[in-house]
Structures are given as structure tokens and as C-alpha cells.
Amino acid sequence: MWEFWAKSLRGRMLILSLIIVNIPILVASYAMKHSAEQSLLDEKKSKLAAIAVLFDSRLGAQGFDGILRRHGVQEGSKEEKLKVLNRELMVITDEIAAASPGLGAGYYARELDAIVTYGPSQQFGYTVGWAIRNDHPGRSVMDNNEFRVEFGTLVRGNIMNAMRPLQRDGLVIGYVFVNELTDDVRAQVAAMDSSISLSVMVGVIVSLLLIVGLTEGMMRDVQSVIYGVKELKFDLRRRITGLRGEMGEVAATINEMANALVNARSLSENIMDSIADGLIAVDTQGRISAFNRAAEQMTGFAQQDVMGKFYEEIFHMEQYCPSLLIDTLRTGEPHIAGELKYPVKQGILWISTTTSLLQNLNGEVLGAVVVFKDLTERKQLEDQVTRAERLATLGELAAGVAHEIRNPLTGIKGFLQYFQTAGTEEERQKYLPLLLREVDRMNKIIEGLLYFARPCQAALAPTDLGRVIHDTLVLIRSRAEHQGIIFTVNLPDDLPQVELDEEQVKQVFLNLVINSVQAMEQAGTVCVSGKYIHKTDVVELSFADNGPGIAEHIKKKVFDPFFTTKKTGTGLGLSVVQRLVTAQGGNVILEDNPGGGTIVRLQIPRTRKGESTNGEH
């Protein structure tokens, strides 16, 4: 709030007025208040001192002894003396106390060390005979023979107490005290403070109103200039009009600068629009500041719809990969010719992108720019080539599968023909299990091939992935523990359920875990972890092992059907994994484990959107 007022013109003028006008008023009022309070206290002290002198004179020249002699109790007890003195002097204290409401007064006898009288006696007569404390200022008054005014809490409460020593024949025989409640004094001071504060407040308000009234017209002109300059950020052809005087000259100067910028910008825009590649620039806040014609054609967004808006609000990159443009803006690191998926208005593009910082002549960062080229058509051609290669590979592998099946079939046929005409029971018992194993091997090959090739009927239901992982690990744990392999599971308690086919996802998990176990011939660790990404509504599961890892030159082939590096593998495990996860609308990512081994990440949408329920892909 202070920063706003200190930076705004109106705020500075108001602050200046407070300094020039109101601070002197405040200083003067404080001095006047202090002086008035001091004068009031001095007047109170003088009043109490005068009354104390009156009490002293009314006691008489003989003091307490004269009264005692007159009544013949000089040799009496303390109680008798106090009774005589109180009866004699009570008239005086009550008379003076009645003349000044709120006043309290009395005598203290040093010889008797007691209060003789305290008026009004109806209120304070019970104190007669009381002795003051050793630290009471009255003792200092008697010891030092000095007049004192003290503030403190005594019998009446908080009081201003004036104490005058009673001196007779060169000896201090006691003292007279006159006091007034400080609440009464404070009430008078508070009333005076209220009047002064009200006057100061009225003065401050009047001065502020005058300043606001005087600056209102000027501030309207300033706001017009500010608004016009802000509009120039988006349209340099707008003009600031309707101003006169000095502000009119300022507006005319700004309009001339805008004309010069329009001419310079027209040249830049013509160059930008003639570039075949898309170009988008953002300022330091991530707002789009440039958007050329090629970018409009590629993304489907019109320039006027995106200018001034945050880049990340228009292009939701996080569900595909972090935005390279925003990364460059935040870190200053450029990205050269990176290929990635790019969200546009009508779908997804494959682009080649290059990003860099925008800087002025002084090296200050103005923002960042991305230049990108549409690779979608090229990617489609590459996909067609890849599919053709896969079909060729599939043909070769089908021939290999036929060969694999033909060998056991030949052996089975030979044994069956032999057993038709010959063969003993002992031979049958010996060779029939062999025949069954060969049949099972053929069935396994055919079943894997069919599982990969046929559509999968998915029974979608909300599924607890943590429970499915636990059930999967139970199936493989005994075999893994025999090899010395340890499983660790790190899943958050709030991992949401995912809408999918539980049996299919169990098959995915089983294939991944078996691959990890088979990759580690001896002891090792398989770590399963997961997290929920709120922004994209995706559950991510990671299967990490510390095995030998996957060679770089075969990473692109591991998802191909029938590709395997194992002597006994079918090459369909990871192909099935990719097929089932992709059918769910998810993604499979293969990475190297920093500690050695492989990490397989599954990114699965929490709900299936726009996908076929039969699992075709």
C-alpha cells in the first residue's frame, strides 16, 4: 500500500501536503497539548499548595500542643490525644473539603505518628490513627522540612498529593496533606486532548480534500495518457486525444513516437510474416508479444486472440513435455532443433523447434522467441515407412514362427506314426510328456501371436493400481526371491483409481516385472513407484531395475513384435505392454536408470476419453 502511494503522482502530492501542511499542525498541536497539560498540572499543584498553607495557618501558632493544653490532655494516652485533636481539627478539614468537591485533606502528627484527621470525615474518618509507611513520601517531608507534590496510590486511590511540613518553634511537628484524584485531572486533560485532536483531524481532512479537488483535473489528464500508452502496447495506431496545455504536448510527443514505431514495426512485421516458419515471442512475464502469419496457419489461433495472453494458457505443453520456450525464458538456455509434439487448436503437430532469449543492446532480457517448423507430414511418412518395415519384419517373423512350429510338429507326427504300429508302454510313458511339452510350446507361440494380433475386449471399471501391483508381485515373488531379487513399492496413499481393465493392466505389470527379473540373473532390486499428476489428470507408474540395462542401438526395436534378445523369449511382452497402454490413451517411456539398469514409465489417464472400449489401436 505504501509503495503504491509513494509511486503514484496523486499519492506523492497527498504525502507532500501532509508534510507541508499537516506536520506543522501536528507539531504545534503536540506542543500546545503538552504546554496545556503542564499548565493544568502547575495550576493544580499551586491550588493544592495554597490550600496546604491555609491548613497550616488554621492550626495556630502553638500547633498540636496548644490544642492538647487547652483541653488538658497533654499527659493523656495516644487515643485521648487523637480524639481531642480530631474533634478540634475535623471542622477545618471538612469545611475546606466541602468547599472544593473531590478534594481530600488532613493533618499528620509526627509525635503521635498517626493521621489526626482526614476530610471529608464521612468518607475517610476511619483512617484516623493510621501510621504512614516507612517509605511514604510524608516522612521525607518531615525529615527534610520540604514541600512535595507526589503522584501515587494511597487511601483514596490514584491521587495528586501535596504535603507541607508543619514547623513550630523550629521543629517539624508533622505535615498537612491536600490531595485530588488524578482521574479528575486526567478527565480534564482528555477533554482538552479531544478538542485539540478534533481540530487537527478537521484540518487534515480539509487539506486533503483541497489537494484532491485541486489535483482531480490534472489526474484525469495523467490517467488519459497512461491509458493511451497502455493501449499502444497492442495497437500503435491508436492516438491520445482530448488533452490541452502541457499534457497535450506530452500526448502529441507520444503520438509522434508511436508513428515512428509503426513505421519500424511494419518493416519487422513484413519480414516476420514472410518467413515460412512459425515464430512466437513472449515477454519476461511469459505473455505473447509476437505471433507471425505462419504461426497462425500452423496453430489455428488468430493473432488478435493470443496477443498479450500467457503462452502457457494457450499452449498446454506439460501433458506432452515441458515447454522449451518457457524453459529458455526461465533458465536462459537455448534449445536447438528439438523435435516434439505441439498442442494446437485443432489437434497435435510434430514440430522442429529452436528457442533463444531476446535481449536489447544493453544485454537486458526482453523475453524469449521460438521458431518452429511443421514436421507432421514428414512424421506421417516416417510412420508409414516404419509400418512397412514392421510388416516386412512381421512377414519374416511369421516365417520364423512357422518354422518353429513345423519342427515340433514333425517330431510329434513321427512319434504318433510310430506309436500307431509299434512302441511299448514304457516308451509311451517316456515320450508322451515330451510330446505334451512340444504341444505346449507351440500353443505358447500361437497364443502370444494371437494375443498381440487380436482385438482385446476391455471390461472397464475403476481399478486400484496399488492392489493390482501387489497381486502381480505375489505371482512372481517366490521366483524372484529364489534369485535374490528384492521388490520395493513406493506408492502414495492418495493415488486415485483408474478406469481400465484390471486383467489387462495386470498382464502389463506382469510382463514388465518378468522382464526386469529376467534381466537380472543374480541379486538385484526392482522398484515400483507412482504419482498422480493433477494438471494432466494422469497417473504415472515407474518400474526401475538395476540390471544391465538396454543397449542404445536396440532401444527403438524393443517394442517391435517378436523382437527379443533372449534365447527363449517370444518378443511379444513389451509389444503387448505398449499396445494395451496406448489403447488406454496412455504412453510408455523407456529410460536409463541413473544407478544402472532400466526405467519403464507408464503414463495412464485416470479416465479413458474418446477411446474405443474394445482396445483396437
TORBADO-682958 format. One record per residue (C-alpha): x, y, z; residue in three letters. Coordinates in pm, whole numbers, padded with zeros to 5 digits, always signed. Layout:
BEGIN
XYZALA/...
//
This chain:
BEGIN
+00000+00000+00000MET/+00278+00245+00094TRP/+00467+00159-00224GLU/+00156+00240-00434PHE/+00103+00579-00270TRP/+00473+00663-00284ALA/+00492+00588-00659LYS/+00165+00748-00777SER/+00155+01119-00858LEU/-00157+01176-00652ARG/-00008+00981-00363GLY/+00311+01188-00370ARG/+00110+01512-00373MET/-00101+01398-00082LEU/+00208+01292+00110ILE/+00371+01628+00029LEU/+00064+01812+00155SER/+00074+01611+00475LEU/+00439+01703+00521ILE/+00400+02074+00437ILE/+00061+02145+00596VAL/-00026+01880+00847ASN/+00307+01804+01013ILE/+00342+02165+01138PRO/-00016+02143+01263ILE/+00061+01818+01441LEU/+00383+01955+01591VAL/+00210+02274+01707ALA/-00084+02080+01849SER/+00151+01845+02034TYR/+00343+02139+02181ALA/+00019+02313+02272MET/-00117+01995+02427LYS/+00200+01940+02627HIS/+00204+02304+02740SER/-00164+02293+02835ALA/-00119+01973+03030GLU/+00181+02114+03212GLN/-00008+02439+03286SER/-00301+02238+03418LEU/-00073+02034+03643LEU/+00106+02350+03765ASP/-00231+02511+03837GLU/-00338+02202+04034LYS/-00013+02199+04228LYS/-00043+02571+04306SER/-00402+02522+04420LYS/-00311+02234+04649LEU/-00010+02424+04785ALA/-00229+02728+04867ALA/-00482+02510+05048ILE/-00197+02345+05242ALA/-00078+02693+05353VAL/-00434+02768+05465LEU/-00441+02447+05669PHE/-00106+02540+05826ASP/-00236+02882+05934SER/-00564+02742+06070ARG/-00371+02509+06301LEU/-00244+02806+06503GLY/+00094+02911+06628ALA/+00100+02655+06911GLN/+00031+02362+06681GLY/-00094+02034+06818PHE/+00043+02105+07171ASP/-00169+02420+07203GLY/-00486+02223+07137ILE/-00384+01947+07378LEU/-00302+02201+07655ARG/-00628+02380+07602ARG/-00815+02055+07661HIS/-00584+01938+07939GLY/-00475+01610+07781VAL/-00104+01676+07740GLN/-00027+01377+07956GLU/-00311+01166+07821GLY/-00287+00848+07616SER/-00237+00844+07241LYS/-00601+00760+07187GLU/-00715+01053+07405GLU/-00486+01293+07224LYS/-00603+01169+06881LEU/-00966+01204+06989LYS/-00918+01565+07104VAL/-00714+01669+06800LEU/-00956+01501+06556ASN/-01257+01670+06716ARG/-01083+02009+06705GLU/-00938+01987+06351LEU/-01208+01784+06176MET/-01417+02100+06145VAL/-01137+02266+05949ILE/-01071+01975+05710THR/-01440+01910+05646ASP/-01505+02278+05582GLU/-01228+02311+05323ILE/-01304+01973+05162ALA/-01672+02070+05128ALA/-01570+02395+04955ALA/-01376+02202+04685SER/-01559+01884+04570PRO/-01321+01599+04501GLY/-01061+01738+04742LEU/-00918+01541+05035GLY/-00720+01697+05322ALA/-00586+01621+05669GLY/-00320+01655+05938TYR/-00049+01412+06037TYR/+00115+01435+06384ALA/+00478+01330+06394ARG/+00491+01271+06769GLU/+00181+01051+06760LEU/+00292+00902+06421ASP/-00068+00895+06309ALA/-00325+01066+06092ILE/-00506+01318+06311VAL/-00788+01399+06072THR/-00879+01322+05708TYR/-01167+01506+05545GLY/-01428+01463+05427PRO/-01451+01274+05758SER/-01766+01092+05644GLN/-01554+00916+05380GLN/-01208+00896+05535PHE/-01261+00938+05909GLY/-01184+00571+05957TYR/-00817+00641+05877THR/-00763+00850+06191VAL/-00487+00688+06394GLY/-00323+00518+06097TRP/+00054+00549+06062ALA/+00214+00605+05723ILE/+00457+00352+05580ARG/+00830+00393+05629ASN/+00874+00464+05256ASP/+00584+00710+05244HIS/+00693+01048+05096PRO/+00537+01218+05404GLY/+00831+01100+05613ARG/+01073+01266+05371SER/+00865+01587+05401VAL/+00901+01580+05782MET/+01265+01471+05782ASP/+01382+01726+05522ASN/+01132+02002+05609ASN/+01039+02039+05240GLU/+00717+02083+05044PHE/+00645+01798+04800ARG/+00382+01707+04544VAL/+00363+01336+04465GLU/+00151+01109+04243PHE/+00066+00771+04387GLY/-00189+00522+04509THR/-00299+00587+04866LEU/-00619+00550+05068VAL/-00837+00728+04811ARG/-00680+00559+04510GLY/-00467+00731+04242ASN/-00411+01089+04364ILE/-00200+01403+04328MET/-00091+01466+04690ASN/+00056+01799+04814ALA/+00237+01769+05151MET/+00356+02072+05355ARG/+00564+02032+05671PRO/+00423+02183+05994LEU/+00703+02370+06169GLN/+00660+02516+06520ARG/+00938+02662+06733ASP/+01199+02536+06487GLY/+01072+02176+06499LEU/+00868+01984+06241VAL/+00567+01852+06434ILE/+00402+01683+06135GLY/+00264+01776+05799TYR/-00059+01877+05635VAL/-00169+01696+05316PHE/-00410+01806+05046VAL/-00487+01573+04752ASN/-00708+01542+04448GLU/-00796+01231+04243LEU/-00584+01202+03928THR/-00891+01066+03744ASP/-01035+01416+03764ASP/-00710+01558+03632VAL/-00698+01302+03354ARG/-01059+01377+03260ALA/-00974+01744+03215GLN/-00660+01654+03015VAL/-00858+01407+02800ALA/-01124+01669+02725ALA/-00853+01910+02623MET/-00683+01640+02409ASP/-01014+01559+02236SER/-01065+01922+02140SER/-00711+01951+02004ILE/-00735+01615+01818SER/-01068+01711+01663LEU/-00923+02040+01544SER/-00621+01864+01395VAL/-00838+01600+01226MET/-01061+01865+01072VAL/-00753+02048+00947GLY/-00606+01730+00792VAL/-00934+01634+00623ILE/-00985+01985+00485VAL/-00629+01994+00349SER/-00669+01651+00187LEU/-00999+01749+00029LEU/-00843+02066-00108LEU/-00548+01872-00255ILE/-00776+01606-00407VAL/-01002+01872-00554GLY/-00712+02069-00698LEU/-00543+01762-00849THR/-00854+01585-00985GLU/-00840+01753-01325GLY/-00468+01701-01362MET/-00501+01335-01260MET/-00770+01279-01526ARG/-00527+01404-01789ASP/-00249+01184-01648VAL/-00479+00880-01647GLN/-00573+00951-02009SER/-00206+00949-02103VAL/-00141+00629-01904ILE/-00439+00452-02063TYR/-00333+00567-02410GLY/+00024+00443-02360VAL/-00104+00104-02239LYS/-00323+00072-02548GLU/-00021+00148-02767LEU/+00131-00180-02647LYS/-00131-00361-02854PHE/-00209-00107-03127ASP/+00047+00156-03220LEU/-00208+00324-03448ARG/-00421+00445-03157ARG/-00386+00815-03071ARG/-00411+01004-02742ILE/-00653+01296-02791THR/-00859+01547-02593GLY/-00576+01697-02386LEU/-00458+02059-02367ARG/-00169+02253-02221GLY/+00144+02071-02109GLU/-00033+01734-02103MET/-00146+01796-02461GLY/+00217+01847-02560GLU/+00311+01523-02384VAL/+00034+01339-02572ALA/+00147+01486-02907ALA/+00506+01373-02840THR/+00386+01021-02757ILE/+00177+01010-03077ASN/+00483+01108-03282GLU/+00687+00833-03118MET/+00408+00584-03194ALA/+00415+00686-03564ASN/+00789+00622-03576ALA/+00743+00283-03408LEU/+00464+00190-03652VAL/+00695+00253-03946ASN/+00977+00048-03789ALA/+00741-00226-03679ARG/+00577-00251-04021SER/+00912-00347-04168LEU/+00973-00605-03893SER/+00622-00750-03930GLU/+00659-00780-04306ASN/+00982-00970-04255ILE/+00822-01193-03988MET/+00514-01265-04198ASP/+00727-01357-04498SER/+00905-01630-04301ILE/+00772-01977-04377ALA/+00845-02099-04024ASP/+00623-02021-03727GLY/+00753-01756-03487LEU/+00621-01677-03139ILE/+00782-01435-02890ALA/+00697-01379-02525VAL/+00790-01104-02281ASP/+00961-01158-01944THR/+00626-01248-01786GLN/+00553-01519-02044GLY/+00289-01315-02232ARG/+00280-01349-02610ILE/+00425-01037-02774SER/+00474-01159-03135ALA/+00284-01412-03346PHE/+00353-01430-03720ASN/+00129-01546-04005ARG/+00295-01888-04034ALA/+00228-01945-03661ALA/-00139-01858-03720GLU/-00164-02110-04004GLN/+00012-02390-03814MET/-00160-02346-03475THR/-00506-02232-03590GLY/-00502-01937-03345PHE/-00557-01585-03474ALA/-00302-01325-03372GLN/-00558-01096-03206GLN/-00683-01388-02993ASP/-00346-01465-02833VAL/-00155-01137-02813MET/-00099-01030-02454GLY/-00209-01365-02311LYS/+00013-01606-02121PHE/+00182-01858-02350TYR/+00116-02148-02112GLU/-00257-02070-02106GLU/-00278-02108-02486ILE/-00037-02396-02541PHE/-00070-02668-02275HIS/+00270-02830-02317MET/+00304-03011-01984GLU/+00092-03308-02090GLN/+00344-03377-02370TYR/+00670-03234-02241CYS/+00788-02915-02066PRO/+00767-02604-02284SER/+01108-02535-02436LEU/+01020-02167-02486LEU/+00929-02115-02118ILE/+01234-02317-02015ASP/+01457-02083-02217THR/+01282-01780-02065LEU/+01340-01908-01710ARG/+01688-02057-01743THR/+01839-01863-02035GLY/+01944-02189-02204GLU/+01859-02213-02577PRO/+01721-02527-02745HIS/+01831-02608-03098ILE/+01621-02813-03344ALA/+01437-03015-03082GLY/+01156-03238-03213GLU/+00841-03265-03002LEU/+00463-03284-03003LYS/+00297-02943-03002TYR/-00067-02875-02899PRO/-00254-02657-03149VAL/-00617-02554-03180LYS/-00724-02850-03397GLN/-00501-03123-03253GLY/-00133-03208-03223ILE/+00158-03121-03453LEU/+00506-03266-03473TRP/+00745-02973-03493ILE/+01114-02896-03501SER/+01171-02608-03260THR/+01454-02368-03177THR/+01436-02125-02885THR/+01655-01837-02768SER/+01644-01532-02543LEU/+01552-01183-02669LEU/+01789-00914-02542GLN/+01832-00541-02602ASN/+02157-00364-02682LEU/+02246-00347-02311ASN/+02209-00723-02270GLY/+01886-00691-02069GLU/+01641-00978-02123VAL/+01324-00871-02303LEU/+01173-01218-02335GLY/+01221-01530-02546ALA/+01138-01643-02901VAL/+01064-01980-03056VAL/+01093-02062-03429VAL/+00929-02389-03532PHE/+00873-02594-03846LYS/+00583-02831-03907ASP/+00716-03189-03929LEU/+00373-03357-03919THR/+00374-03462-04285GLU/+00729-03591-04257ARG/+00639-03781-03941LYS/+00342-03936-04117GLN/+00571-04054-04399LEU/+00816-04188-04143GLU/+00531-04372-03968ASP/+00426-04522-04300GLN/+00783-04638-04362VAL/+00801-04774-04008THR/+00474-04963-04055ARG/+00601-05103-04383ALA/+00922-05212-04212GLU/+00722-05371-03933ARG/+00504-05556-04184LEU/+00818-05683-04354ALA/+00957-05781-04017THR/+00626-05943-03930LEU/+00643-06144-04251GLY/+00992-06261-04167GLU/+00894-06341-03813LEU/+00580-06522-03929ALA/+00804-06739-04142ALA/+01023-06797-03837GLY/+00716-06883-03629VAL/+00604-07129-03898ALA/+00950-07285-03889HIS/+00940-07302-03507GLU/+00602-07475-03520ILE/+00698-07710-03805ARG/+00991-07862-03613ASN/+00785-07984-03313PRO/+00504-08087-03549LEU/+00744-08305-03744THR/+00864-08472-03425GLY/+00510-08518-03294ILE/+00393-08668-03624LYS/+00684-08914-03629GLY/+00616-09034-03275PHE/+00243-09071-03340LEU/+00304-09273-03655GLN/+00547-09491-03462TYR/+00301-09544-03177PHE/+00027-09641-03425GLN/+00209-09957-03529THR/+00463-10020-03257ALA/+00602-09892-02937GLY/+00588-10029-02588THR/+00403-09892-02286GLU/+00735-09794-02138GLU/+00820-09590-02448GLU/+00479-09424-02438ARG/+00531-09322-02073GLN/+00872-09187-02162LYS/+00788-08989-02478TYR/+00430-08872-02425LEU/+00535-08596-02174PRO/+00786-08482-02434LEU/+00507-08463-02692LEU/+00291-08264-02450LEU/+00572-08015-02383ARG/+00616-07964-02757GLU/+00242-07904-02793VAL/+00254-07656-02506ASP/+00546-07476-02669ARG/+00357-07444-02996MET/+00048-07328-02810ASN/+00251-07065-02626LYS/+00392-06930-02952ILE/+00050-06922-03117ILE/-00117-06774-02807GLU/+00135-06490-02788GLY/+00091-06418-03156LEU/-00287-06417-03125LEU/-00278-06202-02808TYR/-00080-05943-02995PHE/-00286-05956-03314ALA/-00648-05984-03197ARG/-00862-05701-03054PRO/-00885-05703-02675CYS/-01230-05676-02521GLN/-01180-05442-02225ALA/-01404-05456-01916ALA/-01356-05101-01788LEU/-01400-05033-01417ALA/-01236-04809-01153PRO/-00923-05001-01055THR/-00690-04969-00757ASP/-00346-04983-00919LEU/-00172-05037-00586GLY/-00371-05355-00524ARG/-00309-05479-00879VAL/+00066-05425-00836ILE/+00057-05613-00506HIS/-00130-05905-00666ASP/+00116-05908-00956THR/+00419-05919-00729LEU/+00267-06210-00537VAL/+00270-06415-00861LEU/+00639-06357-00926ILE/+00781-06302-00574ARG/+00877-06665-00498SER/+01073-06698-00821ARG/+01238-06359-00768ALA/+01335-06428-00407GLU/+01495-06754-00522HIS/+01721-06539-00745GLN/+01790-06294-00461GLY/+01580-06017-00616ILE/+01404-05770-00384ILE/+01088-05574-00468PHE/+01021-05227-00323THR/+00692-05046-00372VAL/+00656-04672-00316ASN/+00302-04560-00395LEU/+00125-04258-00236PRO/-00183-04328-00025ASP/-00392-04082-00229ASP/-00318-04244-00566LEU/-00659-04230-00743PRO/-00831-04523-00904GLN/-00800-04552-01283VAL/-01074-04657-01521GLU/-00933-04961-01707LEU/-00948-05339-01749ASP/-00789-05495-01440GLU/-00683-05820-01611GLU/-00521-05635-01900GLN/-00328-05398-01672VAL/-00221-05696-01458LYS/-00080-05852-01775GLN/+00109-05526-01842VAL/+00257-05519-01490PHE/+00343-05891-01507LEU/+00526-05851-01839ASN/+00730-05558-01704LEU/+00821-05730-01378VAL/+00914-06056-01554ILE/+01136-05861-01797ASN/+01312-05693-01502SER/+01361-06023-01319VAL/+01490-06197-01632GLN/+01729-05909-01698ALA/+01894-05964-01357MET/+02040-06314-01350GLU/+02156-06268-00990GLN/+02059-06049-00692ALA/+01909-05709-00765GLY/+01625-05469-00689THR/+01302-05388-00872VAL/+01145-05061-00750CYS/+00783-04977-00835VAL/+00680-04616-00767SER/+00394-04392-00870GLY/+00245-04045-00853LYS/-00065-03856-00965TYR/-00016-03554-01194ILE/-00313-03326-01120HIS/-00254-03086-01408LYS/-00295-03352-01678THR/-00511-03596-01473ASP/-00260-03873-01538VAL/-00128-04149-01310VAL/+00243-04225-01369GLU/+00391-04562-01265LEU/+00764-04639-01285SER/+00927-04983-01293PHE/+01301-04949-01227ALA/+01560-05227-01208ASP/+01936-05222-01158ASN/+02009-05482-01423GLY/+02245-05448-01722PRO/+02013-05203-01899GLY/+01925-05184-02270ILE/+02183-05102-02533ALA/+02123-04771-02709GLU/+02115-04924-03060HIS/+01823-05159-02977ILE/+01603-04920-02775LYS/+01396-04834-03083LYS/+01332-05203-03152LYS/+01224-05333-02812VAL/+00857-05256-02881PHE/+00862-05428-03220ASP/+00663-05755-03230PRO/+00882-06070-03199PHE/+01199-05869-03131PHE/+01389-06027-02841THR/+01743-06063-02711THR/+01658-06372-02505LYS/+01718-06724-02626LYS/+01375-06843-02511THR/+01172-06519-02548GLY/+00885-06466-02791THR/+00948-06090-02837GLY/+00583-06005-02765LEU/+00599-05890-02400GLY/+00683-05521-02447LEU/+00477-05507-02768SER/+00172-05616-02569VAL/+00255-05363-02295VAL/+00274-05077-02544GLN/-00041-05189-02720ARG/-00252-05211-02403LEU/-00125-04882-02254VAL/-00169-04697-02585THR/-00523-04834-02616ALA/-00590-04683-02272GLN/-00481-04344-02412GLY/-00153-04358-02223GLY/+00214-04356-02305ASN/+00514-04586-02243VAL/+00854-04420-02187ILE/+01183-04611-02174LEU/+01474-04453-01981GLU/+01815-04543-01843ASP/+01832-04582-01466ASN/+02099-04339-01335PRO/+02220-04611-01099GLY/+02237-04871-01377GLY/+01953-05065-01534GLY/+01628-04956-01697THR/+01322-04750-01601ILE/+00990-04805-01778VAL/+00736-04526-01713ARG/+00365-04577-01777LEU/+00157-04261-01808GLN/-00209-04363-01787ILE/-00504-04117-01798PRO/-00728-04156-01493ARG/-01035-04186-01722THR/-01047-04303-02083ARG/-01157-04020-02314LYS/-01259-04068-02672GLY/-01106-04419-02694GLU/-01266-04733-02819SER/-01356-04977-02546THR/-01255-05278-02749ASN/-00890-05183-02724GLY/-00824-05153-03100GLU/-00529-04940-03195HIS/
//
